[in-house]
Amino acid sequence: MKRFSVAASVLLFAGCAVLQPYEELNLDTTSNFRKPTKGKAGIYVYQLKTGPLGAMADVTFEIRGYPEVPLNTGEYAYFEIDPGEHQYEQIGGGMLGNDASMTFKANENYFFQTELRTFTDHAYVVVTQNEVNAVKANILSGYYEEASVD
């Protein structure tokens, strides 16, 4: 049993270490969707519809050097940034604050999902084409409401 536990741990950590860099994922983020202003990177950030529990408090998202974006359940926001390497707040609040670094390309969109988990704001970059397609469809159909509409 001990050997099994050690082997499972090694596989788990090895799997985490082999994650493909974002720029190598080759996600299609602009087909049949809005394109950012030429020379800018488009940022879409959304919070899943979580019902009354998620509506109790806004979750904030921030790319360092740009304004914080507050979102409530079922909302999305859009803004543009200059291409290059930027840090975004992956886990926010108090002593748990944690930033992640990412390189953004011009003329591409990037999608981030936010949520409130254990009373802390969390943000995740969307990394699969199926998730990107679902977010684009939810924004275009009006399923997610633009955050400024409140």
N, C-alpha and C positions, 0 to 999 in steps of 0.2 A: 504494500500500500504506500509505503514511504517513497519508493522509486516512482510509482505512478504520480504522486503529488509533485515530486521534483520535475519529472518529465513534463507534466501539464504546465507547471510554472515557467519552465524554459520555453515551451512553445508559445505561451501567452506573451511573454516579454519579447520573444523573437518576432512574433507577429506584429507587435506594436512598433518595433524598430524598422520594419520594412514598409511602412506607410509611404506611399508615393507622394512626392512634392506636388503641391496644388497646381503649379504651372504645367506639370506633365500629365494632368488628368484630361486635358483637351476638351473641356466642357463647352457645349454650344449654349451660350447665354444670351445671344441676340437674335437668332432666327425666329421669325414670326413674333417679334417682341420689340419693345422700344430699345433704341440704341442711345448710348450716352453722347453728349456733345463731343464733337471731334477733338481728340487730344486729352479727353478726361476719362476717368474710370467711373462707372455707375455703381452705386451701392444701394441695394435693396435690403432692408432689414424688416423682419416680420415676427409677430408672436402668434403661435397657433391659437385657434379658438379653443379655449379651455373652460368656458362657462363661467358661472358666478365666482368660483375660486380664483380664477385668473383675473377677474375684473376688480378684485379688491385693491390692487396696487399696480401702478405702472412699472414696467421693466425699462431700464435705461440701457442704451447702447452708445458706445463712443469709439470713434477712431481718433487717436490722439492728434490734437491740433484742429479738430473740427467740433462743432457743437454736439452736446449730448442729445440723443433722440429718445424721448419717452414713448413707450408703446403700451397699449392695453390689449387685452385678449382680442384676437381677430383683426388687428391693425397692422399696417405696413407703412414704411416711410422710404423715401428715395432722396438721395443727395449725390453730388458728384465730388470727386477728389482728384488731385493731381496724381499722375502715375508715379510709381516708385515704391519704396519700402515704407510701410507705416505700421504702427502698433495699434491693435484694437483691444478693448477691454473684454477679455474672455470670461473672467469671473470678477464681479464687482463687489465693492462694499467692504469696509473695515479692514481688518488684518488679512482677510482672504483675497484681497485684490490680486489679480493675475492678468498680465498682458501677454498677448501673442503677437508675433511679428509676421508680416505677410507682404509679398511683392504684388502690386497691382499694375496691370497693363492698361494702356490707353485703349479706348474704344471697346472695352469689355465690361460686362456687368458682373457683379459679385453679389451673392445672396447669403444672408446671415439669418439664422433662426435664434430667437431669444426666448427665455423662459425664466420663471421664478421658481427656484428649487431650494428647499431648505432656507427660505427667507433671504436668498441671495440671487442677484441677477447673473444669468449665464448667457453666453452667446457662442454659437457654433457656426462655422462656415459650412455651407452646403457643398458636399463633395461628390455627389453622384448625379448622373444625368437624369435619372428618374425623379429625384427630388427637385432638381432645377426645373424640369418640365412641369411638375406639379405646382410649384410656386408660381411660375409664369402663368399657368392656366388659372390659378386662384386669384391672382392680381387682375388679369384681364377680364375675368368673369364678374368681378366685384365681390367675390366671396370674402376677400380681405378688404377692409375699409381703410382708406387713406387716413393716417394718424391725425392730420390737421382738420378732419371733417367734424370732430366732436362738437 
